[in-house]
Amino acid sequence: MSSSRYEAISDEQWARIEPLLPSSVGRPGRRFENNRRVVEAIIYRYRTGIPWRDLPVEAFGSWKTAWKRHRRYAQDGTWDKVLAALLADADAAGKIDWTAVSVDATINRAHQHATNTVRPDQDTGGPVELHKSSTRVRRESARR
């Protein structure tokens, strides 16, 4: 168990993840600060569901650092690489039961008006969609 409520990664887990993360060596700009603290911040944010701006400053530093690093790692494929390596290790150790993996093909259909798209050339059948005033619609209905 970790010593702080903000720590989610054990030393053993960090030793496995750290080599998979990019380093700032040879990159222009500032050196990456404590990589583990940033990863802990990302984990804490997803575990609690809080907005990035609400990350505790005393435990994780600036929320912008965690957000930028998370975004960068998502774009450059770092998280995919970490996940693939951890899954490969768990599979090799026999910790994944692939027979229990389930794929759900549930389909949830939405009503035609549930989208927020605009279709100016398409009549969907209602007065709001036709952009007519209600009195004009009543007059046209009365004529029919």
C-alpha positions in Angstrom: 0.0 0.0 0.0 1.2 3.5 -0.7 2.2 5.9 2.0 0.1 8.8 0.7 -3.4 9.0 -0.6 -1.9 10.7 -3.7 0.4 7.9 -4.5 -1.0 5.1 -6.7 2.2 3.5 -8.1 4.5 1.2 -6.1 8.2 1.4 -6.5 8.2 -1.9 -8.3 5.5 -0.7 -10.7 7.3 2.6 -11.3 10.5 0.6 -12.1 8.6 -1.1 -14.9 6.9 2.0 -16.3 9.8 4.5 -16.1 11.9 3.2 -18.9 8.9 3.3 -21.3 8.4 7.0 -20.8 10.2 9.5 -23.0 13.1 11.5 -21.4 13.9 15.1 -21.9 17.6 14.3 -22.6 18.6 15.9 -25.9 15.4 17.9 -26.2 15.4 21.6 -26.4 13.8 23.5 -23.5 13.5 22.7 -19.9 14.3 19.3 -18.4 11.4 17.2 -17.4 10.7 17.5 -13.7 9.8 14.6 -11.6 8.2 12.2 -14.2 6.7 10.0 -11.5 4.9 12.9 -9.9 3.3 13.8 -13.2 2.2 10.2 -13.8 0.8 10.1 -10.3 -1.1 13.3 -11.0 -2.6 11.8 -14.2 -3.6 8.7 -12.3 -5.1 10.7 -9.5 -7.1 12.8 -11.8 -8.6 9.8 -13.6 -9.2 7.9 -10.4 -11.1 10.8 -8.8 -12.7 12.3 -11.9 -11.8 15.8 -11.0 -11.0 18.5 -13.6 -7.4 19.1 -14.4 -7.4 22.5 -12.6 -8.4 20.9 -9.3 -5.3 18.7 -9.0 -3.8 19.4 -5.5 -0.9 21.8 -6.1 1.0 20.7 -3.0 1.1 17.0 -4.1 1.4 17.4 -7.9 2.6 20.9 -8.7 1.0 22.8 -11.6 -2.0 21.1 -13.3 -0.7 22.4 -16.6 2.4 20.2 -16.5 0.3 17.1 -15.9 -2.2 18.1 -18.6 0.5 18.9 -21.2 2.5 15.7 -20.5 -0.7 13.6 -20.6 -1.7 15.2 -23.9 1.8 14.8 -25.4 2.0 11.1 -24.3 -1.4 10.4 -25.8 -0.5 12.0 -29.1 2.9 10.4 -29.5 1.8 6.9 -28.6 3.6 6.7 -25.3 0.5 5.5 -23.4 -0.1 2.9 -26.1 3.4 1.6 -25.8 3.1 1.5 -22.0 -0.2 -0.4 -22.2 1.2 -2.9 -24.7 4.3 -3.6 -22.6 2.3 -4.1 -19.4 -0.2 -6.3 -21.2 2.6 -8.4 -22.7 4.2 -8.8 -19.2 0.9 -9.8 -17.6 0.1 -12.2 -20.4 3.6 -13.8 -20.2 3.1 -14.2 -16.4 -0.3 -15.8 -17.0 -2.2 -13.1 -15.3 -4.7 -12.5 -18.1 -7.5 -14.9 -18.9 -8.3 -14.2 -22.5 -11.3 -16.5 -22.4 -13.0 -14.0 -20.0 -12.6 -11.2 -22.5 -16.1 -10.2 -23.7 -17.1 -8.0 -26.7 -20.5 -6.4 -26.5 -22.2 -5.5 -29.7 -25.1 -3.5 -28.2 -26.5 -0.9 -30.4 -28.3 2.2 -29.0 -30.2 4.1 -31.6 -30.9 7.7 -31.2 -33.9 9.6 -32.5 -33.4 11.6 -35.7 -33.6 14.9 -33.8 -31.1 13.8 -31.1 -28.1 15.1 -33.0 -27.0 18.6 -33.0 -26.1 18.7 -36.7 -27.6 21.1 -39.1 -29.2 19.9 -42.3 -30.4 22.9 -44.1 -31.3 21.1 -47.3 -33.3 18.3 -45.6 -36.9 18.6 -44.4 -37.4 16.6 -41.2 -41.1 17.4 -41.1 -41.6 19.8 -38.2 -42.4 23.5 -38.1 -39.2 24.3 -36.1 -37.1 22.5 -38.7 -38.9 24.5 -41.5 -38.2 27.7 -39.6 -41.8 28.9 -40.0 -43.6 30.9 -37.4 -46.4 29.1 -35.6 -49.1 31.5 -37.0 -47.9 30.9 -40.5 -48.0 27.1 -39.9 -51.6 27.4 -38.6 -52.7 29.4 -41.6 -51.2 26.9 -44.0 -52.8 24.0 -42.0 -56.2 25.6 -42.1 -56.0 26.0 -45.9 -55.4 22.3 -46.4 
